[in-house]
């Protein structure tokens, strides 16, 4: 018999969608994959050079459990610049991507029976890791407010068991960017109601004008003592397969994470650490500027093509690099006809009939949403979204 906890979760919905796309492609089908949150590009020269140099000097030994001190110093300077607050190396743990940072946060903060507030739609890993810790996710619906939680809804969801709230901006999957006043309100509530904030800003570098990304600790510095910042270089440096990210927060939490990580992965990949350190020390922002231009071009192209959808409103796409489609008009039409509706049906139709792999909103707690990542080659994106538009406009 398997452990009972294995029944509490299943394969990530996004991972399952990606697997389905790869399986279809392996069968020889013409599939364009919009499921995976990756930017299609090569390595940053500073990252490549740092990795090669580390290999050439035989960097194959353990590092500190939570990362090279030099790397944590460099990350402290980065976070200090971004937040306009001083940070030190002992407030930062380098992790094997943002997922491990989130896992560490859950394990360090949560006890069985605690409750964690999560705006919905949500990235599928958020509630899964809360459940793994023995805590319970409580979802706050955001569809009625352009996918940004209302402060009144947050207040109404808090109970004596509430321990934390997860804030993800720019948001995956919706692309919503939380404004200054919303973040100020959330920070104030967290202080007043003694909640921890788990602040996931992995898509922070990709915010589209006129929107602005604000680190929540900059909006209200007093909330820093109860905030954990989660970030990754999977997006900002297009390094998803390198699994390198970090958790930043109060030293007491990072000390607990050091002990926890010593019994899970130990230190993150040493070559990835040295590669990232070289990039941070080089100060070269040219590669990231190139990524932002590519994403901006994809967004512009995609919004133009998706504007031709007849029953689907234009996606927000305020930040990040995904389009999130609201398919509720299909649900209403199905209800009139006496049928049940799920975005799963539409995702299956797009895969089978249009050769485009997408992620159904059911993976994000939303039966009428659909996510399409657009960080791919622009010619393929053009082809994919034309297929999506044609199929959805004809969908019954």
C-alpha positions as CSV (number, residue, x, y, z in Angstrom):
1,X,0.0,0.0,0.0
2,X,1.1,3.5,-0.8
3,X,1.3,6.2,1.9
4,X,-2.0,8.0,2.4
5,X,-0.6,11.3,1.4
6,X,-0.2,10.1,-2.2
7,X,-4.0,10.1,-2.5
8,X,-4.1,13.8,-1.6
9,X,-2.6,15.0,-4.9
10,X,-2.1,13.9,-8.5
11,X,0.3,14.8,-11.3
12,X,0.4,18.6,-11.8
13,X,-2.3,19.6,-14.4
14,X,0.2,21.6,-16.3
15,X,2.7,18.7,-16.3
16,X,-0.1,16.4,-17.5
17,X,-1.0,18.7,-20.3
18,X,2.7,18.9,-21.4
19,X,3.0,15.2,-21.3
20,X,-0.1,14.8,-23.5
21,X,1.4,17.2,-26.0
22,X,4.6,15.3,-26.1
23,X,2.8,12.0,-26.5
24,X,0.8,13.4,-29.4
25,X,4.0,14.7,-31.1
26,X,5.7,11.4,-30.6
27,X,2.9,9.8,-32.5
28,X,3.8,12.0,-35.4
29,X,1.0,14.5,-35.0
30,X,1.7,18.2,-35.9
31,X,1.4,19.7,-32.4
32,X,2.3,23.2,-31.3
33,X,2.8,23.2,-27.5
34,X,1.5,26.2,-25.6
35,X,1.4,24.3,-22.2
36,X,4.8,24.9,-20.8
37,X,6.0,28.1,-19.1
38,X,9.2,28.3,-21.1
39,X,10.8,31.0,-23.3
40,X,12.3,29.4,-26.4
41,X,15.8,30.7,-26.6
42,X,19.4,29.9,-26.0
43,X,21.5,30.6,-22.9
44,X,22.7,33.9,-21.7
45,X,26.4,34.2,-22.6
46,X,27.2,35.1,-19.0
47,X,25.4,32.0,-17.8
48,X,27.1,29.8,-20.3
49,X,30.5,31.2,-19.5
50,X,30.0,30.8,-15.8
51,X,29.0,27.2,-16.2
52,X,31.9,26.3,-18.5
53,X,34.4,28.0,-16.2
54,X,33.0,26.1,-13.2
55,X,33.3,22.8,-15.1
56,X,36.9,23.6,-16.2
57,X,38.0,24.2,-12.7
58,X,36.3,21.0,-11.5
59,X,33.6,22.5,-9.4
60,X,32.1,19.3,-8.2
61,X,32.0,19.6,-4.4
62,X,29.1,20.3,-2.0
63,X,28.4,23.9,-1.3
64,X,26.6,25.3,1.8
65,X,23.2,23.6,2.0
66,X,21.4,26.7,1.0
67,X,23.9,27.9,-1.6
68,X,27.3,29.5,-2.1
69,X,27.8,32.4,0.3
70,X,29.1,34.5,-2.6
71,X,25.9,33.7,-4.6
72,X,23.7,34.6,-1.6
73,X,25.6,37.8,-1.2
74,X,25.0,38.6,-4.9
75,X,21.3,37.8,-4.5
76,X,21.1,40.0,-1.4
77,X,22.4,42.9,-3.5
78,X,19.9,42.1,-6.2
79,X,16.9,42.0,-3.8
80,X,18.1,45.1,-2.0
81,X,18.1,47.0,-5.3
82,X,14.7,45.7,-6.2
83,X,13.0,46.4,-2.9
84,X,15.0,49.5,-1.7
85,X,15.5,47.6,1.6
86,X,18.8,46.1,2.9
87,X,19.1,42.3,2.6
88,X,21.9,40.0,3.7
89,X,23.1,36.5,2.7
90,X,21.6,34.9,5.9
91,X,18.1,35.9,4.8
92,X,18.4,34.0,1.5
93,X,18.3,30.3,0.7
94,X,19.2,29.2,-2.9
95,X,16.8,26.4,-4.0
96,X,16.3,23.9,-6.8
97,X,13.8,26.2,-8.5
98,X,10.8,28.1,-7.2
99,X,8.9,24.9,-6.4
100,X,11.4,23.9,-3.8
101,X,11.3,27.4,-2.3
102,X,7.5,27.1,-2.0
103,X,7.8,23.6,-0.5
104,X,10.4,24.9,2.0
105,X,8.0,27.8,2.9
106,X,5.1,25.4,3.5
107,X,7.2,23.0,5.6
108,X,8.8,25.7,7.7
109,X,5.6,27.7,8.4
110,X,2.6,25.4,8.4
111,X,1.2,22.9,10.9
112,X,-1.6,20.4,10.3
113,X,-4.9,22.1,10.6
114,X,-3.6,25.6,9.5
115,X,-5.4,27.3,6.7
116,X,-3.8,29.1,3.7
117,X,-5.6,31.6,1.6
118,X,-5.0,31.2,-2.1
119,X,-6.6,33.5,-4.8
120,X,-8.3,31.5,-7.5
121,X,-7.5,30.7,-10.4
122,X,-4.2,29.5,-8.9
123,X,-1.0,27.8,-10.0
124,X,-1.6,24.2,-9.4
125,X,1.4,23.7,-7.1
126,X,0.2,26.2,-4.5
127,X,-2.6,24.1,-3.0
128,X,-0.8,20.8,-3.6
129,X,2.1,21.8,-1.3
130,X,-0.2,23.2,1.3
131,X,-2.0,19.9,1.4
132,X,1.3,18.1,1.7
133,X,2.1,20.1,4.8
134,X,-1.1,18.9,6.4
135,X,-2.6,22.4,6.1
136,X,-5.8,23.3,4.2
137,X,-6.1,25.6,1.2
138,X,-9.0,28.1,1.2
139,X,-9.7,29.7,-2.2
140,X,-10.7,33.3,-2.9
141,X,-12.5,33.7,-6.1
142,X,-11.2,36.6,-8.3
143,X,-13.0,36.2,-11.6
144,X,-15.5,39.0,-10.8
145,X,-12.6,41.5,-10.2
146,X,-10.4,40.9,-13.3
147,X,-8.6,38.1,-11.4
148,X,-7.4,40.3,-8.6
149,X,-8.7,39.5,-5.1
150,X,-10.9,42.0,-3.4
151,X,-9.7,43.0,0.1
152,X,-13.2,42.5,1.4
153,X,-13.1,38.9,0.1
154,X,-9.7,38.3,1.8
155,X,-11.0,39.6,5.1
156,X,-14.1,37.5,4.9
157,X,-12.1,34.3,4.2
158,X,-9.9,34.7,7.3
159,X,-10.6,32.4,10.3
160,X,-8.8,31.8,13.6
161,X,-6.9,28.9,11.8
162,X,-5.6,31.2,9.0
163,X,-1.8,31.2,8.9
164,X,-0.8,32.5,5.5
165,X,-1.8,33.9,2.2
166,X,-0.2,33.2,-1.2
167,X,0.2,36.2,-3.5
168,X,1.4,35.6,-7.0
169,X,1.9,38.6,-9.2
170,X,2.2,38.8,-12.1
171,X,-0.2,35.9,-11.8
172,X,0.1,32.5,-13.3
173,X,-2.2,31.6,-15.0
174,X,-4.3,34.7,-15.4
175,X,-1.6,37.3,-16.3
176,X,-3.1,39.7,-13.8
177,X,-0.8,42.2,-12.1
178,X,-1.7,43.3,-8.6
179,X,-1.6,47.1,-8.2
180,X,0.0,49.2,-5.5
181,X,-3.2,49.8,-3.5
182,X,-4.2,46.1,-3.6
183,X,-0.8,45.1,-2.3
184,X,-0.9,47.7,0.4
185,X,-4.2,46.4,1.5
186,X,-3.0,42.8,1.6
187,X,0.1,43.8,3.5
188,X,-2.0,45.8,6.1
189,X,-4.4,42.8,6.5
190,X,-1.5,40.5,7.0
191,X,0.0,42.6,9.8
192,X,-3.4,43.2,11.5
193,X,-4.5,39.5,11.2
194,X,-1.0,38.0,11.8
195,X,-0.8,36.2,8.5
196,X,2.4,35.2,6.7
197,X,2.7,36.3,3.1
198,X,4.2,33.9,0.6
199,X,5.0,36.3,-2.3
200,X,5.7,34.6,-5.6
201,X,7.2,37.1,-8.1
202,X,8.7,34.7,-10.6
203,X,7.2,36.6,-13.5
204,X,8.1,40.0,-12.2
205,X,10.5,40.9,-15.0
206,X,7.7,40.6,-17.6
207,X,5.2,43.3,-16.8
208,X,3.6,45.2,-19.7
209,X,2.9,48.9,-19.7
210,X,1.1,50.7,-18.1
211,X,1.3,48.1,-15.3
212,X,4.1,48.0,-12.7
213,X,5.4,45.2,-10.6
214,X,5.7,46.1,-6.9
215,X,7.5,43.9,-4.4
216,X,5.1,43.8,-1.4
217,X,7.8,44.6,1.1
218,X,8.5,47.8,-0.8
219,X,4.9,48.9,-0.6
220,X,4.8,48.5,3.2
221,X,8.2,47.7,4.7
222,X,6.6,46.8,8.1
223,X,5.3,43.6,6.5
224,X,8.8,42.3,5.8
225,X,9.0,40.4,9.1
226,X,6.1,38.2,7.9
227,X,6.9,37.9,4.2
228,X,8.7,35.2,2.3
229,X,9.7,36.1,-1.3
230,X,9.9,33.3,-3.8
231,X,11.7,33.8,-7.1
232,X,13.3,31.8,-9.9
233,X,15.6,32.2,-12.9
234,X,13.5,29.8,-15.0
235,X,11.6,32.8,-16.4
236,X,13.9,35.8,-16.1
237,X,16.9,34.0,-17.6
238,X,15.0,31.3,-19.5
239,X,16.6,28.5,-17.4
240,X,13.7,26.2,-16.5
241,X,15.7,23.0,-16.8
242,X,18.5,24.3,-14.6
243,X,16.3,24.4,-11.5
244,X,17.7,27.4,-9.7
245,X,15.7,29.8,-7.6
246,X,15.6,31.3,-4.1
247,X,13.6,32.0,-1.0
248,X,14.2,35.3,0.9
249,X,12.7,36.1,4.3
250,X,13.4,36.5,8.0
251,X,16.6,34.7,9.2
252,X,14.7,32.4,11.6
253,X,12.8,31.0,8.6
254,X,15.9,30.7,6.5
255,X,17.6,28.9,9.4
256,X,14.7,26.4,9.5
257,X,14.9,26.0,5.7
258,X,18.7,25.3,6.0
259,X,17.9,22.3,8.3
260,X,15.0,21.1,6.1
261,X,17.0,21.4,2.9
262,X,19.9,19.5,4.4
263,X,17.5,16.4,4.6
264,X,15.9,16.8,1.2
265,X,18.0,18.0,-1.8
266,X,21.0,19.4,0.1
267,X,22.6,22.2,-2.0
268,X,21.3,23.1,-5.4
269,X,23.3,22.1,-8.5
270,X,26.7,23.5,-8.1
271,X,27.3,24.3,-11.8
272,X,24.0,26.2,-11.9
273,X,25.0,28.2,-8.9
274,X,28.4,29.2,-10.3
275,X,26.7,30.0,-13.7
276,X,24.2,32.3,-12.0
277,X,26.8,33.9,-9.8
278,X,28.8,34.8,-12.9
279,X,25.7,36.3,-14.5
280,X,24.9,38.4,-11.4
281,X,28.5,39.6,-11.1
282,X,28.8,40.5,-14.8
283,X,26.0,43.1,-14.5
284,X,25.0,42.4,-18.2
285,X,21.2,43.1,-18.6
286,X,21.3,42.8,-22.4
287,X,20.1,39.2,-22.5
288,X,17.1,39.9,-20.3
289,X,16.2,42.9,-22.4
290,X,16.3,40.7,-25.4
291,X,13.9,38.2,-23.6
292,X,11.5,41.1,-22.7
293,X,11.4,42.3,-26.3
294,X,10.7,38.7,-27.5
295,X,7.8,38.4,-25.0
296,X,6.5,41.8,-25.9
297,X,6.4,40.9,-29.5
298,X,4.6,37.6,-28.8
299,X,2.1,39.4,-26.6
300,X,1.4,42.0,-29.3
301,X,1.0,39.3,-32.0
302,X,-1.2,37.2,-29.8
303,X,-3.5,39.9,-28.7
304,X,-4.1,40.9,-32.3
305,X,-5.0,37.3,-33.3
306,X,-7.1,36.6,-30.3
307,X,-9.1,39.8,-30.8
308,X,-10.8,37.8,-33.6
309,X,-12.4,35.4,-31.1
310,X,-16.2,35.8,-31.2
311,X,-17.3,34.5,-27.8
312,X,-14.1,34.9,-25.8
313,X,-13.2,38.4,-24.4
314,X,-9.6,39.6,-24.9
315,X,-7.2,38.2,-22.3
316,X,-5.6,40.5,-19.7
317,X,-2.0,39.5,-20.4
318,X,-0.9,42.3,-18.0
319,X,2.2,40.4,-16.9
320,X,4.0,37.2,-17.5
321,X,3.8,35.5,-20.8
322,X,0.5,33.6,-20.9
323,X,-2.9,34.3,-22.3
324,X,-5.8,33.2,-20.1
325,X,-9.0,32.8,-21.9
326,X,-12.5,33.1,-20.3
327,X,-14.7,30.4,-21.8
328,X,-17.7,31.2,-19.7
329,X,-19.8,32.1,-22.8
330,X,-19.4,28.4,-23.9
331,X,-20.6,27.3,-20.5
332,X,-23.7,29.6,-20.7
333,X,-24.5,28.3,-24.2
334,X,-24.1,24.7,-23.0
335,X,-26.4,25.4,-20.0
336,X,-29.1,26.7,-22.3
337,X,-28.9,23.5,-24.4
338,X,-29.1,21.4,-21.2
339,X,-25.5,20.2,-21.3
340,X,-22.6,20.4,-18.8
341,X,-19.5,22.2,-19.9
342,X,-15.8,21.9,-18.9
343,X,-12.8,23.6,-20.4
344,X,-11.3,20.1,-20.6
345,X,-13.5,19.5,-23.6
346,X,-12.2,22.5,-25.3
347,X,-8.6,21.7,-24.5
348,X,-9.1,18.2,-25.9
349,X,-10.7,19.6,-29.1
350,X,-7.8,22.0,-29.6
351,X,-5.3,19.2,-29.2
352,X,-7.1,16.7,-31.5
353,X,-8.6,19.1,-34.1
354,X,-6.3,22.0,-34.2
355,X,-3.0,20.4,-33.1
356,X,-2.5,23.0,-30.3
357,X,-1.8,21.9,-26.8
358,X,-3.2,24.2,-24.1
359,X,-3.9,23.8,-20.3
360,X,-7.5,23.6,-19.2
361,X,-8.5,25.9,-16.4
362,X,-9.5,22.9,-14.3
363,X,-5.8,22.6,-13.5
364,X,-6.1,26.0,-11.8
365,X,-9.5,25.5,-10.1
366,X,-11.4,27.1,-12.9
367,X,-13.8,25.0,-15.1
368,X,-14.1,27.8,-17.7
369,X,-10.6,29.0,-18.2
370,X,-7.7,28.1,-20.5
371,X,-4.1,29.0,-20.4
372,X,-1.8,29.5,-23.5
373,X,1.8,30.3,-23.0
374,X,3.3,32.5,-25.7
375,X,7.1,32.4,-25.1
376,X,7.6,30.3,-28.2
377,X,8.9,31.1,-31.7
378,X,6.8,33.9,-33.2
379,X,6.1,32.0,-36.5
380,X,4.8,29.0,-34.5
381,X,2.8,31.3,-32.2
382,X,1.2,32.9,-35.2
383,X,0.3,29.5,-36.6
384,X,-1.0,28.2,-33.3
385,X,-3.2,31.1,-32.4
386,X,-4.7,31.2,-35.8
387,X,-5.7,27.6,-35.3
388,X,-7.0,28.3,-31.8
389,X,-9.1,31.2,-33.1
390,X,-10.6,29.2,-36.0
391,X,-11.4,26.2,-33.8
392,X,-13.0,28.2,-31.0
393,X,-15.0,30.3,-33.4
394,X,-16.4,27.1,-34.9
395,X,-16.7,25.2,-31.6
396,X,-20.1,23.9,-30.6
